[in-house]
Amino acid sequence: MLLDWMVTGQIIPTKPASAVRGPKHIVTRGKTPCFSPEDAKTLFDSIKPTNIVALRDRALIAVMVYPFARISAVLAMKVDDYYANGKKWRVRLHEKGGKFHEVPVHHKAEVYLDAYIEAAGLQFDKKGPLFRSSRGRSGKLTKNALRRENALPMVKRRAMAAGLTSRLCNHSFRATGITAYMTGGGTIDKARLMAAHASTKTTELYNRTGDEITLDEVERIAI
């Protein structure tokens, strides 16, 4: 700016730094709201399995949290995309560009999925959508896949009912899962593979392990 002023004031004929580029701002932490493991547990516990819609919502959130899945990949799943591989169960996520990403299922997500599929009778419709829309307030499911624009109000409603913030999005569960994994001693390379990211830099945007400021640290300010 000083050199620009000098050129404008005809102190120097040209700006000698015209070819210099300033440093780029590199984002190392994403802005997606993230749950703590305690808050995530509170959310799961608040969804009482009293009807099919509640079972669906609990299972859907579990698939976003534990395999770090994108909402679009989850909603594109068919019933047979949740399948047994020997004694272990896996999910086949429909990623961008027509790619598939297969991930082992966490035992809690397995429980939630099994309860939902059995209650909804989806085991008899292997080629149908796994997560289906509901018919108004009837508590009954349709044969159509749940739409993304309907999934967001659902998770906000569930979060508010659990006494948690509504400042979240579907990606919040992806960030929650990755952060909990890293807090538990996981590695960024494995987290990248689980999240199907091309680079660990993308995965780091969802890792909030360094964001937590404890009360003990704040109390160190001796004023």
N, C-alpha and C positions, 0 to 999 in steps of 0.2 A: 504493500500500500504506500509505503514511503517512496519507493521508486516510481510508482504511478504518479504520485504528487509531483515528483521532481521532473518527470517528463512533461506533465501538464503545465508546470511553471517554467518550462524551457530552460531548466537548469542543466539537464542532460538531454542529448538528442534522442536516445533510444533506451528502452528498459533492458539492462543486461541480464536480468533474471527471468526473461519471458519464457525461456525453455524449461524452467524449473517447475516441477509438479509437487504440490504439497502432499503430505502423508495421508493415506487413506484411513478413514475411520473403520476399524475392524470390530464387528460385533462378536463378543465372546459369550454372551448370555442372552437367551431369548426373553421375550416379555410375556410369554404365555403363563397365565396364572397356574399355580401348582399346589396340590394338596400335600400335606404332611402325611406320613404313614398312619398316624393316629386319626387324622381327619378322614382318610380313605376308609379305614376300618369303621369309623362312625357312620359313614355313608352306607357301606354295605349292611351294617347291622340295622340301619333305619328302614331298609327296604324289606318289609315283612312279606314273606312268600304266601300271601293269602289268596292270590289270584294269578291267572296266567300272565297278565300284563306286568305285574310286579316281578314275576319270575323271569320274564323276558328282559326287563330293564336291568335287573341284577346281573344276568348272564352277559348282556351286551356290554355293560360297564366293565365287567371282569375281563372280557376279551380285549378291551382297549387298554386296561391297566397292565395285565400280566405279560402278554406278548408284545407290548408297546405298539399296538396296531392303530393305523389311521382309521377314522370313522368310515371313509369310503370303502376301504378294504374289508371292513367288518360287514357293512351292509350289503356288499356284493356276494357274501358267502352263501353257498347252498348248504342244505342239511348234511350232505355227504362230504362237505369240506371239513367236518369234524369227524375224524375217523381214527380207528385203532391201528397202531403199528406195533405188532407184537402185544406186549402187556401195557404199552404206553399209548396215550392218546395225543393226537396232534391236530392243529388247525392249519388249513390251507387258505392263506389270505390272498385276495385278488389285488395285486399292486398295480401301479401305473404302467402303461404300455403293454397291458395284457400279460404281465409277468405274475408268477405265483411265488409266494413265500411261505414255506412250511416251518412251523415252530412247535416244539413240544408244549403241552398244556400243563400249566401249574395245577397242583392238586385241588386248590380252592376253586379255580375256574372250571375244572372238570366237574366238581360237585354242582356248581351253579348251572352249567350247561346240561348236565344229565337231568336235573330236576325240571328245568324248563322244557326240554325236548320230550320228556315222558309226560308231563302234564298237558302239553299242547298236542301230543300224538304225532309229532313230526317225524318219528322214526319210520313212519309208513309213507313218507313223501320225500325220499332222498334227494330228488332233483329240484325240490321247491326251495324258496328262500328260507334261510335259517331264522333271520330276525324279521318278523312280519308286523305290518301295521295293525292297529286295533280299530274296531268298528265303533266310532263315537265313544260313548261312555258305557257301552254294553259290557265291556270287559272281555270281549271275544276278539280273536284274531282273524284277519282276512287271509287270503292266499297271496297277497301282494307284499313285496319287500317294504320295510320301513324306509321312508325317505330321509335324506340327510337333514333337510330343513325342519323335519319333525323331531329328529333325534336331539337337536340342541335344546329346544324348549323342555324336552323330557328330562335331560340331565340337570338343567337349571332348576326345574321344579323339584327334583329329587334332592338336590343339594340344599335348597332352601328349607325343605321339609326336615332335613337332618340338622338344621341350624347352622349351615355353612354358607359361605359367600356365594352369591349368584354371579360374581365376576369371574366366570370361567367359560371355557369352550370345550369342544370335544377333544381338542389337543391337550387339554389339561391332564387328562388321564394318561396320555403318552408320556408327558413330562413327569407325572407322579410315579409311574412305573420305573422309568429310567433312573430317577433320583433315588428311589427306594433301593433299586438294584445296586447303584454305586455306593450308597450308604452301607449296604450289607457286604461290601468288599468286592463287588464285581469290577471288571475291567472295562475300559472304554471301548476296546477292540471287540469284545464279546457283545457289549451293548449295541455297537454299530451293526453287528451281524443280526442280532435279534430284531433290531428296528428296521433292517433292510435299508440302511443309509449307505450312500456311495462313499462318504467321507466321515471320519470321526469328528470333523469340525461341525458338521450338522448335528451329530449326536450330542456334542458338548453344549449346544444351544438349549437342550432339554435337561441338562444336568444341573440341578440347583443345590448341590451339596455344599458349595462355597457361599451360598447366599444367606444362610441362617446366622443371625446375630442374636446371641443369647442374652438374657437379662444380666447374667453375671458379668459379661463384657461391658454392658452399659453402666453397671454399678461401679466399674473401675474409675469412672469420672468423679474424682473427689473434689467437688466444689461445695 
